[in-house]
Amino acid sequence: MIIEVLKSKIHRVKITQSELHYIGSITLDLDLIEGANLIPNEKVTVVNINNGSRLETYVIAGERGSGIACMNGPAARQCQVGDYVIVFSYAQMEFEAAKLFVPTIIFPSDNNRLTD
């Protein structure tokens, strides 16, 4: 049996930009992407802590060390600059492997930087 489990999580990243007239996606600082074990173009779920909205999109790599977290395209309507969001990705795996799998979870600082 194949099940879907949490693979990666960025807990509480602050939205720094909102670009409505863009193709779509969430642009994240490359340090956050790598720290959370995500890759560019990976499908993610974004949950807005401030208003409860939940959406699916994909990741675009932003400048390393910039702290960027930009909602692009129609998703920009779901977040305002200054809102905090949680970014999740999931993986499919065999049930027994999933029991042993440990997701990567990061907790960025208030300025969207990796912390120790």
C-alpha positions in Angstrom: 0.0 0.0 0.0 1.2 3.5 -0.9 0.4 6.4 1.4 1.2 10.1 1.4 3.2 11.6 4.3 4.7 14.9 5.2 8.1 15.3 3.5 9.0 18.9 4.1 7.7 21.8 6.2 8.6 25.5 6.5 6.9 26.6 9.6 6.0 30.3 9.8 7.7 32.1 6.9 6.7 35.8 6.5 5.3 36.9 3.1 7.6 39.7 1.9 6.1 40.3 -1.5 2.9 39.7 -3.5 2.9 39.8 -7.3 -0.6 39.3 -8.7 0.4 39.7 -12.4 2.8 36.8 -12.5 2.5 33.2 -13.9 1.9 31.8 -10.4 3.7 30.0 -7.6 5.6 30.9 -4.4 9.1 32.3 -4.7 11.2 31.3 -1.7 14.8 32.1 -0.7 17.0 29.3 -2.0 18.4 28.8 1.6 14.9 28.0 2.8 14.2 25.7 -0.1 17.3 23.7 0.5 16.9 23.8 4.3 13.5 22.3 4.0 14.6 19.6 1.5 12.4 21.1 -1.3 13.4 21.6 -4.9 12.3 24.2 -7.4 9.0 23.3 -9.2 8.0 21.0 -6.4 4.3 21.0 -5.5 3.5 22.5 -2.2 0.6 23.4 0.0 0.6 26.9 1.5 -1.5 27.6 4.6 -2.0 31.2 5.7 -1.9 31.5 9.5 -3.5 35.0 9.4 -6.6 34.2 7.4 -6.8 30.4 7.2 -6.6 30.1 3.4 -5.1 26.9 2.0 -3.8 26.6 -1.6 -1.6 24.4 -3.8 1.1 25.8 -6.0 4.8 25.1 -6.8 8.1 26.5 -5.6 10.3 29.0 -7.5 13.9 29.6 -6.3 14.5 33.1 -5.1 17.8 34.8 -4.4 19.9 33.0 -1.8 20.1 34.9 1.5 17.4 37.4 0.4 14.7 36.2 2.8 12.1 36.4 0.0 8.7 34.7 0.3 6.6 36.0 -2.5 3.1 34.8 -3.4 2.7 35.0 -7.2 -0.3 35.0 -9.6 -3.8 34.3 -8.3 -2.3 32.9 -5.0 -1.3 36.5 -4.3 -5.0 37.2 -3.5 -4.7 34.7 -0.6 -1.9 36.5 1.3 -0.8 40.0 2.2 2.7 41.2 2.8 3.4 40.5 6.5 1.2 37.4 6.7 2.8 34.3 8.1 2.4 31.0 6.1 3.3 27.4 6.5 4.6 25.6 3.4 4.2 21.8 3.2 5.2 19.1 0.7 4.3 15.5 0.8 5.8 12.3 -0.6 4.2 9.0 -1.5 5.8 5.8 -0.1 5.2 2.3 1.0 3.4 2.1 4.3 6.2 0.3 6.1 8.8 2.8 4.8 6.5 5.7 5.9 6.7 4.5 9.5 10.4 5.1 9.5 10.5 8.3 7.4 11.4 11.5 9.2 10.3 14.7 7.5 12.5 17.8 7.3 10.9 20.7 9.3 12.5 24.1 9.6 11.5 27.2 11.7 12.8 30.3 10.0 13.5 33.5 12.0 11.2 36.5 11.7 13.3 37.8 8.8 13.0 34.4 7.0 16.5 33.2 7.7 17.5 29.7 8.7 18.1 29.3 12.4 20.3 26.8 14.3 
